[in-house]
Amino acid sequence: MRAVVQRVSRGWVKIEERLVAEIGPGLVVLLGVGDEDGDDDVAYLSDKILGLRIFPDGGGKCNYSVLDVQGELLVVSQFTLYGDCRNGRRPSFTAAALPERAAQLYGAVAGRLAESGLKVLTGEFRALMSVGIINDGPVTILIDSKKIF
């Protein structure tokens, strides 16, 4: 499972100019689900997102998590995070999960994040969306549940 996590002052999703979801200060999470992902990846990624200390304290040092600041979360499905560009010019998406499985795990991540008590909104799975992100910092973190460093 892969996520691009951005600290934002505001984020939103529109579908054909219709506002679907909007958050204030918090995190926008662009989430890709791989074909080998499962419940362990859901738990790992959700816990990592909630615990990331990327919000500033009074001294400007990143010491607070989204839980600490009671931020909001917007989770947006993005299978293109599994695009493999190593060969040729057209990305291959063979490592992305099939839509039915991806929808299930995407929903599981959003649900687990919501269990924290924070406001969690989502985009619309498999829809062509316009995503607005006012990145705060900018702070952008990449998380891959399968990568071992």
N, C-alpha and C positions, 0 to 999 in steps of 0.2 A: 504494500500500500504506500502511496506517495502523496505528500501534501506540500503545497506551497502556502506558508502561513505568513500573513502580512498584518502587522499592527496598523490599525486604521483609526482615523478620527470619524470616518463615515464610510459605509459601503452599501451597495444596493444591487438588485437584479431587476432587469426589465425584460419582458417578452413582448415584442411588437409594440413598444412604447408604453405598455401596461406595467406599472410598478408591482412587482411580485413580492419583494422583500426589501427591507431597509433597516440598517442598524446604525447606532451611534458609535461612540468609542468602544473598541474591542479588537476582534480578529476576523479577518476574512480568510477562510480556508478553502483553497482550491484542491480538490481531492480526486485522486486517481486510484482505481482499484485494479490490481493485477490478477492474472488468471490463477496464481498460486496462493492468493490471500484467503484468510479465514478469520475465525473468532480471535485468535491470538493477536493478529494484526490490528483488528478493531480495538482491542484493549490497549495494546502498546501505543498506537497512534493517538487515541483519545486521551489517555493519561498524559502522554507527552505534551499534547497541545494545551491541556488544562494546567500543566505544571511549568511550562516555559516561562522563565523569568525574563521577560522582555519589555516590561513596563517600568518607567523610571520612578525612583523614590524621590523624596524631597531634595536630595543632593544631585539628582540627575543620573544616578547609577541605576542600571536595570536590575532591580531586586524584587520586583513584584510580578506575579502571574496574572492572567486574566481573572482567575478566581479572587485574588487579593484585591483587585480594583473593581470587581463586580462588572466587568465588561460584557459586551454582547458578542455573539458569534454568528457569522453567516457562512454556511457550508455550501459550496458550489461544486457539483460534479464536473470533472474534467479528465476524460479518458485520454486526452492528448498528452498527459504527463507520462504516458507509457509509449510515446512515439520514439522509435529507434531510427536515428538518422545516420547511422554508421555507414550504410551502403546506399549509394545513389542520392537523389535529391528529394524523393518522396518518402516521408516517414512510414515505417511499418508499425502497425498497432497490434501485432499478433500476441504480444505479452499482456495486453489489456484483457480484463475479465469480460465474459459475454454479458450482454445487457441485463439479463434476469439476475444473475449472480451479483453483478456490480450494483444493481439497484438495492438488493437485499443488504449488502455490506455498507453501502453508502448510508442507507437508513439506519443501520446499526450504529455507525459512528455518530450520526446526528442524535440518535436516541441516547447513547451513552454520554455524550456531551451535555445533553439536556438534563440528565440525572443529577448534574452538578447544581441545578437550581438556577443556572444562568439562562438568559434569554438566548435561544438558539433558533435561527431561521435557516431556511434552505432555498436554493434555486429549484427549478423544476427539472427532474431527471430526464435526459434525452431531448430537451428543448433547445432551440437556438436562442441563446440568451445574450443580452448586453449586460456586462458586469462593470459597475462603477466602483472604483477603489480610490479613496483619498488616503494614501499611505502616509503614516505618521512616523517620521524619523529621517529617512525611510528605514523601516525595519522589515526585513524579509528573511524567513528561515525555511530551509528545505529539510523535509523529514522523509526518510525511506525506511519502512519497517523491516526490510530485508537486508539493508546495507550494514555490514559489520566492518568497522574500521580497525 
